[in-house]
Amino acid sequence: MVCNPTVAVTVYNPATEEPIAKLPEAGVDEADAAVARARAAFPAWRAVAPADRARLLRRLATLVEEHAEELALLETRNVGKPIADSRGEVGMVADVFHFYSGAVDKHHGETIPVGGGIDLTFREPLGVVGLIVPWNFPLNIASWKLGPALACGNTVVLKPAELTPLTAVLLGELALEAGIPEGVINVVVGPGRVVGQRLAEHPAVAKIGFTGSTEVGRGVMQAAAGTIKRVTLELGGKSANVVFADADLERAAAAAPYAVFGNAGQDCCARSRILVERSAYDRFVSLLVDATAGVRVGDPEDDATEMGPLISAAQRESVSSFVDGNVVFRGEAPDGKGFWFPCTLVEASNEDRVAREEVFGPVAAVIPFEDEPDAIRIANDTPYGLSGSIWTENGARALRVARALETGVLSVNANTSVRVSTPFGGFKQSGFGRELGMQALEGYSEVKNVFVATD
Ligand code: NDP
């Protein structure tokens, strides 16, 4: 870790509001030093034989598995997410490193038939890449970027969110223990507007992989423009959960709360607009209220907990501002210390602020629609396009609507958006570029074309 020992960042547990760690805070000089270290490490790292690079990533995956409980508890204490969720996320982090370990020698160039010689393409690493990560899935999102970046032979500067840096620091230590050389991964804990901004502007950084809000993403893109950096942006969402009257309503209603109240709604994939066909509306809303009442809110360290607190007091204040009438259901939340907010269902029109802006908290807008064209119109009437679900028993309709929705990731009769081996990313103002799967490797490499004359 690179840091300025004179300034400290205090990290809190959002469930207790107690400080849990103090770390030195980096500034511009430390960001520059991290880039210099990553630059120095690049020539040797890109030259590591693919099988050896794969072995190092596999060793890191194994170390994550061996330290799974420690990482999960740290994530739970820092983010306030239920321990069962943290365990699942750490499992995914290990799977991500296993996947990209296997991908190292499977992402390669090709030979192209041409006249007068042989044409070859090579996949080249970019150099130093800056990875900027938000606070809602700190370790998971870091791994989605680190896996493909390292597999392609890049060196990295990883900037976690200042609110949640702890698992990134531990992951950096595990990478060293795995044998990944010093300087290949540099973790820099410092404010986004200083360290993140510097990485986006830095002439020696070839690419920024950013996940965060659309507003900050726009600024990163502008800062990166100065040096024509490559940019991948994974930004906000306002996804629709579209429930047709011909769906299995019990299943759809049982799943819907977990598509929006997971991670206390602080999820870019949250299906926070629940669109319901008018003819099934009353029955579905009644089932949805019952299912939402069953979400277990409480101590994140309890195995049975399904929803913890929000990340901060500021986030709670922001979320509260979205609830101003037409509340269909408001759940229970603990009293006392902690940034708690109850599961809340609000009846809304798609024009209301709660349906237009990303809440990033446990508040869902329930919106009726008339028929299939109306559902598509409402679902697409948003500047975002990240995720979504379609619930119907009609297979042709499922495919028809899936093709019509302007969104990067969709699930039919399920909540799932994210898998290690499948591409993830947004349409419209939810960003561009894809993470996960083999597609992520495209964003961390350049194609070089070489013609060899043989005539
Ligand atoms: P922010 O956009 O505020 O922050 C994201 C990251 O960017 C943090 O590391 C932050 O650092 C850093 N940052 C802040 N300002 C700058 C800057 N000027 N230049 C460079 N970096 C900067 O988002 P949040 O952390 O509040 O995360 C929530 C948002 O992220 C939501 O809108 C959500 O939708 C989105 N998100 C998107 C995902 C996706 O895959 N599409 C996944 C997860 C979240 P610091 O916090 O230390 O200041």
Residues whose N, C-alpha, C, O or C-beta is under 5 A from the ligand:
A	BS01	NDP	I132 V133 P134 W135 N136 K159 P160 A161 E162 G190 P191 G192 R193 G196 Q197 T211 G212 S213 T214 V216 G219 E234 L235 G236 G237 C268 S430
